[in-house]
Amino acid sequence: MKIRFLGAHNTESKTTRLLSIVVDGRLALDAGGLTGGLTFDEQLGLKVVLLTHSHYDHIRDIPMLAMNFYLRESGVDIYATASVREALANYLLNGQLYPRFLETPKGQPAVRFHPVVPYQEMAIEGYGVIAVPTNHAVPTVGYQLTSAAGRSLFYSGDTGPGLAECWRHISPELLIIEVTASSRYTDFGRKSKHLTPDLLRDELIGFREINGYLPRVLTVHMNPDLEKEIEAEIAALAVELDCSIELAGEGWELEL
C-alpha cells in the first residue's frame, strides 16, 4: 500500500495544501488539495475518492476533478455520506458555480456518487473499506482501508475528542489523524471539535486500552502558524507514550 500526501494542512499557501491523500495511485482520501498535486494522467488514474465530510477544505477540488474527467469523456466514483452529496449538489456542482457533474453527461455522469453506511464494510477497488463516524462539527466519517495483502490504515478526517466508539471498530497499522492546533488551544479544540496534542494524548491512551496496542501515528490538518509548537509537543507525546507519532507533510510518501 503506497501512501502519498498531497496536502496535510488546514490552510493553503505556496508550500502548504489542503487535505488530500492518495493510496496506490488509484484511491484518494479527501479532495482539498487533490488536483493541484497530480498531473492530468495521475488524475485520470484515480478510480475512487472517499470524502469524510462536507467542509470546503475537504471537497474543494471535486469540481475541477470532475471537469477534467468530463473533458476526457470519463468519470470517477465518489463515496461519502448523504450530507456530502447534498453539499456538492447544492453548492459546488449546482449548475451555477459549476456544472451538475453528478448528473452530467446524462447516463454517464463525470461524478458517480455512492452513499456510505457507517460500520458497513464495502469492497472498493480491491480494498476493504469501513466508514466509521468521528466527532466533528458536521457529520463526519473516517475510513479504515485494508489492502488485499492485509495492510491497513485509518484516516480520521476532522475530529475532536471522544473517539472511544470509533476505536472499537478499527485496528489499523497506521493511524492518520488530525491535530489542528497546539495544546494552548485545547479549549478551542474541545469547542470546535478539533484535536491538539493534549487531546490526542487522551484519545491514544483510550485506543491502547481498547485495542491493546498503538499503531504508527501521522498527524495532518495542522495550522501552519502553529506547526513548530505542534511538532515539539508531538515529539514529547511520542516519548511519553513510547510510540511513533510524526507530523505528515506535502510530498510525503510511504509504503505499508
C-alpha positions as CSV (number, residue, x, y, z in Angstrom):
1,M,0.0,0.0,0.0
2,K,1.7,3.2,-1.2
3,I,0.6,6.3,0.5
4,R,1.2,9.8,-0.9
5,F,0.3,13.0,1.0
6,L,-0.7,15.7,-1.5
7,G,-2.0,18.1,1.2
8,A,-1.6,17.9,5.0
9,H,-2.7,21.3,6.3
10,N,-5.8,23.3,7.1
11,T,-4.8,26.4,5.1
12,E,-3.2,26.8,1.7
13,S,-0.1,28.6,0.5
14,K,2.8,28.1,-1.8
15,T,4.2,25.4,0.5
16,T,1.0,24.0,2.1
17,R,-2.0,22.3,0.6
18,L,-5.4,21.3,1.9
19,L,-6.1,17.7,2.9
20,S,-5.7,15.0,0.3
21,I,-4.0,11.6,0.4
22,V,-3.6,9.2,-2.5
23,V,-3.3,5.4,-2.0
24,D,-1.7,3.3,-4.7
25,G,-2.3,5.9,-7.3
26,R,-6.0,5.0,-7.6
27,L,-7.8,5.9,-4.5
28,A,-8.0,9.4,-2.8
29,L,-8.9,10.3,0.7
30,D,-10.5,13.8,0.7
31,A,-10.1,16.3,-2.1
32,G,-8.9,19.6,-0.6
33,G,-5.5,19.6,-2.4
34,L,-6.1,16.9,-4.9
35,T,-5.9,18.3,-8.5
36,G,-3.0,20.7,-7.9
37,G,-0.9,17.9,-6.6
38,L,-1.4,15.5,-9.6
39,T,-0.7,15.6,-13.3
40,F,-3.7,15.0,-15.7
41,D,-2.6,11.4,-16.2
42,E,-2.4,10.9,-12.5
43,Q,-5.8,12.3,-12.0
44,L,-7.3,10.1,-14.7
45,G,-5.6,7.1,-12.9
46,L,-7.9,7.8,-9.9
47,K,-10.8,5.4,-9.7
48,V,-12.3,6.4,-6.3
49,V,-12.4,9.4,-4.0
50,L,-13.6,8.8,-0.4
51,L,-14.8,12.0,1.2
52,T,-15.0,12.4,5.0
53,H,-17.3,15.4,5.4
54,S,-18.8,18.4,3.7
55,H,-16.4,21.2,4.8
56,Y,-15.0,23.1,1.9
57,D,-11.3,22.3,2.6
58,H,-12.1,18.6,2.2
59,I,-14.2,18.7,-1.0
60,R,-12.9,21.8,-2.8
61,D,-11.2,20.1,-5.8
62,I,-14.2,17.8,-6.7
63,P,-15.5,20.3,-9.3
64,M,-12.2,20.6,-11.1
65,L,-11.5,16.9,-10.9
66,A,-15.0,16.3,-12.4
67,M,-14.3,18.8,-15.2
68,N,-11.0,17.0,-16.0
69,F,-12.8,13.7,-16.2
70,Y,-15.7,15.2,-18.2
71,L,-13.4,16.7,-20.8
72,R,-11.8,13.3,-21.3
73,E,-15.2,11.5,-21.5
74,S,-14.6,9.6,-18.3
75,G,-15.8,9.5,-14.8
76,V,-14.8,9.0,-11.2
77,D,-16.6,7.2,-8.3
78,I,-17.2,9.3,-5.1
79,Y,-18.1,7.6,-1.8
80,A,-19.4,9.7,1.0
81,T,-22.4,10.3,3.3
82,A,-25.7,11.8,2.1
83,S,-24.8,15.2,3.7
84,V,-21.7,15.4,1.5
85,R,-23.7,14.7,-1.6
86,E,-26.1,17.4,-0.6
87,A,-23.3,19.9,-0.2
88,L,-21.8,19.0,-3.6
89,A,-25.2,19.2,-5.4
90,N,-26.4,22.4,-3.7
91,Y,-23.2,24.4,-3.7
92,L,-20.3,23.2,-5.8
93,L,-22.0,21.2,-8.6
94,N,-25.3,23.1,-8.7
95,G,-25.3,24.3,-12.3
96,Q,-24.3,27.8,-11.4
97,L,-21.0,27.7,-9.7
98,Y,-20.1,24.6,-11.8
99,P,-21.9,22.2,-14.0
100,R,-24.1,19.5,-12.4
101,F,-21.5,16.8,-12.8
102,L,-23.4,14.4,-10.5
103,E,-25.9,14.2,-13.5
104,T,-23.8,15.3,-16.5
105,P,-23.3,13.8,-19.1
106,K,-26.8,12.2,-18.8
107,G,-26.5,8.5,-18.2
108,Q,-22.7,8.6,-17.7
109,P,-22.0,11.4,-15.2
110,A,-18.5,12.6,-14.6
111,V,-19.1,12.0,-10.8
112,R,-20.7,8.7,-9.9
113,F,-21.9,9.1,-6.3
114,H,-22.1,6.1,-3.9
115,P,-23.6,6.5,-0.4
116,V,-21.6,5.0,2.6
117,V,-23.3,3.4,5.6
118,P,-21.3,3.7,8.8
119,Y,-19.8,0.4,10.1
120,Q,-20.8,-1.5,6.9
121,E,-17.7,-2.9,5.1
122,M,-17.5,-2.3,1.4
123,A,-15.3,-3.8,-1.3
124,I,-13.9,-0.9,-3.3
125,E,-11.2,-1.2,-5.9
126,G,-9.7,-4.2,-4.2
127,Y,-9.7,-2.7,-0.7
128,G,-11.9,-3.5,2.3
129,V,-13.4,-0.1,3.4
130,I,-15.3,0.7,6.6
131,A,-16.6,4.2,7.2
132,V,-16.6,5.0,11.0
133,P,-18.2,8.2,12.5
134,T,-15.8,10.6,14.2
135,N,-16.6,13.6,16.3
136,H,-16.7,16.9,14.3
137,A,-18.9,20.0,13.9
138,V,-20.7,18.4,10.9
139,P,-21.4,14.7,10.2
140,T,-18.0,13.1,9.5
141,V,-16.7,9.6,8.9
142,G,-13.2,8.4,8.9
143,Y,-12.2,5.4,6.7
144,Q,-10.3,2.2,7.6
145,L,-8.7,0.9,4.4
146,T,-7.4,-2.6,4.2
147,S,-5.5,-3.9,1.2
148,A,-5.7,-7.4,-0.3
149,A,-2.4,-8.2,1.4
150,G,-3.9,-7.2,4.8
151,R,-2.2,-3.9,5.3
152,S,-4.4,-1.3,6.9
153,L,-4.7,2.4,7.7
154,F,-7.4,4.6,9.3
155,Y,-7.8,8.2,8.2
156,S,-9.9,10.2,10.7
157,G,-10.9,13.2,8.6
158,D,-11.5,16.1,11.0
159,T,-12.3,15.1,14.5
160,G,-12.4,16.3,18.1
161,P,-12.1,14.2,21.3
162,G,-14.5,11.4,22.2
163,L,-13.4,8.6,19.8
164,A,-13.9,5.6,22.1
165,E,-16.7,4.2,20.0
166,C,-14.6,4.7,16.8
167,W,-11.7,2.8,18.3
168,R,-13.9,-0.2,18.9
169,H,-14.4,-0.7,15.2
170,I,-10.9,-0.3,13.8
171,S,-7.5,-1.9,14.2
172,P,-5.1,-0.2,11.7
173,E,-1.3,-0.4,11.4
174,L,-1.2,3.3,10.5
175,L,-3.4,6.0,12.1
176,I,-3.7,9.3,10.1
177,I,-5.4,11.7,12.4
178,E,-5.9,15.5,12.6
179,V,-4.1,17.7,15.0
180,T,-5.2,21.3,14.1
181,A,-3.6,23.4,16.9
182,S,-1.1,23.3,19.7
183,S,-2.1,22.5,23.2
184,R,-2.6,26.1,24.3
185,Y,-5.7,26.0,22.1
186,T,-7.1,22.9,23.8
187,D,-10.3,24.7,24.9
188,F,-10.8,25.8,21.3
189,G,-10.3,22.3,20.2
190,R,-13.0,20.9,22.5
191,K,-15.4,23.6,21.4
192,S,-14.7,23.4,17.6
193,K,-14.2,19.6,17.7
194,H,-10.6,19.5,16.6
195,L,-7.6,17.9,18.3
196,T,-4.5,19.3,19.9
197,P,-1.5,17.2,21.2
198,D,-3.1,17.2,24.7
199,L,-6.4,15.9,23.4
200,L,-4.6,13.4,21.1
201,R,-2.8,12.0,24.2
202,D,-6.2,11.1,25.8
203,E,-7.5,9.6,22.6
204,L,-4.4,7.4,22.1
205,I,-4.5,6.2,25.6
206,G,-8.1,5.2,25.0
207,F,-7.1,3.5,21.8
208,R,-4.5,1.4,23.6
209,E,-6.9,0.5,26.4
210,I,-9.5,-0.7,23.9
211,N,-7.2,-2.4,21.3
212,G,-4.1,-3.4,23.3
213,Y,-1.6,-1.6,21.2
214,L,-0.8,1.7,19.5
215,P,-0.3,2.0,15.7
216,R,2.1,4.3,14.0
217,V,0.5,7.8,14.0
218,L,0.8,10.5,11.5
219,T,-0.9,13.9,12.1
220,V,-2.5,16.1,9.4
221,H,-4.7,19.3,9.2
222,M,-2.1,21.4,11.1
223,N,-2.3,25.1,11.2
224,P,1.0,26.2,9.6
225,D,1.4,29.1,12.0
226,L,1.4,26.7,14.9
227,E,3.3,23.8,13.3
228,K,6.6,24.3,15.3
229,E,4.6,24.2,18.6
230,I,2.6,21.2,17.5
231,E,5.8,19.4,16.3
232,A,7.6,19.9,19.7
233,E,4.5,18.8,21.6
234,I,4.0,15.7,19.4
235,A,7.7,14.7,19.8
236,A,7.2,14.9,23.6
237,L,4.0,12.9,23.3
238,A,5.7,10.2,21.3
239,V,8.3,9.8,24.0
240,E,5.7,9.7,26.7
241,L,3.6,7.0,25.0
242,D,6.6,5.2,23.6
243,C,5.2,5.1,20.1
244,S,5.8,6.6,16.7
245,I,4.0,9.9,16.2
246,E,5.0,12.4,13.5
247,L,3.6,15.3,11.5
248,A,3.0,14.4,7.9
249,G,3.7,16.9,5.1
250,E,3.2,17.7,1.5
251,G,5.1,15.3,-0.8
252,W,5.5,12.6,1.9
253,E,5.4,9.1,0.5
254,L,5.5,5.8,2.5
255,E,4.6,2.2,2.0
256,L,2.8,-0.2,4.2
